[in-house]
Each structure stands twice: as C-alpha cells, then as structure tokens.
Amino acid sequence: MIPEVLAEAKDKMHKSVEAAKDDFSNVRTGRANPALFQKILVDYYGTPTPLGQLAGMNNPEARTLLVTPYDKGALKEIERAITNAPNLGANVGNDGTIIRVTLPELTEERRREFVKIVRGKGEDAKVSIRNIRRSAKDDLDGLKKEVGEDEIARGEKELEAVTKANIDAIDDALKKKEAELLEV
C-alpha cells in the first residue's frame, strides 16, 4: 500500500516539474523561438485551437518568426491571436500568405518583468508539489490501521525526500531560466 502511494506521488510531482519547465520555456528570451507561440490559442471556426496545430513556424532571423498557416482562411484569426497574446509585445504583419512576427529588443526593465513572471510560475509549481505531498501524507495517515506506525514514518520520510528533490529541480530550472533572461 505504501509503495503505491509513494509511486503515485512521485509520478505526479515529476509531471509538475515537467509542466513548470514547459511553462518556463514559454517565457521568451532574446530570440524568437517557435515554442513561444505553440500554445497561443486561435479561435479556429469557433474552437480554441493551439497555433502549433494550425500553422508551421520557422525563424529565419534571431527576432523574426514566419508563421505559415495550413489553412489560408485562418490567417486573420491567427494574426489576431498573436497580436493579443500576453507578454509578447510583438509586431505582427501579413502579406496574404504568411505572417511575419518581429519581437522587439528586450530592455532591462522588460527582462526583470519576465524574471518576475518566471518566479511566479516557479512558485505555482512548488505549491502544486506541496499539495501532492499533503494528499500523499493524508493517504499514508489513512493506512495507519493497516500497517505499523514505523512503516508510515518511513514512508513519510521518503515522501519528504522526494518532495525536496522535486522542489530542488524546480529551483534549478528557475535559476537557469533567470540567468538566461538576464543575459544580454
């Protein structure tokens, strides 16, 4: 019983760490990265659809991204979604077949704003891990009648170690992203 509870908690915590790293990658640095645009939702015939499913993207220059819609009828909606996307501040234009997105040069002030955003996402991920820990601890406490107190104590100790390892992984990813953002 205890190993199942711990395995489930480890799996959920690992998924939280991966989700945090994915969130970090969506905060831009100095380059136009297609990953920044993958999750932008476009109103495609009344359905919110991720941009990555509607268009091909490549970046010929450091701050320029070319978005080529698979369906030319969605060009205006894609352009509107990119223009309204938060935290991009991009200049968007189209020539009728492709959309050219130019990202502005990052100022020191803008970099600091991005660091704050990343720290907030990191804290959200840590809260998620702590909630998983609390849930697993409640599950362990529910097993006290079936197994001994020593087994529960060992399980809680292992749970704390797993929690600390995952929070440290988020902190490491956060430090790397902050350094990347502040690098000029």
Secondary structure as UniProt FT lines:
FT   HELIX           2..25
FT   HELIX           34..36
FT   TURN            37..39
FT   STRAND          41..44
FT   TURN            45..46
FT   STRAND          47..50
FT   HELIX           51..53
FT   STRAND          55..61
FT   TURN            62..63
FT   STRAND          64..69
FT   HELIX           72..74
FT   HELIX           75..84
FT   TURN            86..88
FT   STRAND          91..94
FT   STRAND          99..102
FT   HELIX           108..142
FT   TURN            143..146
FT   HELIX           149..182
//
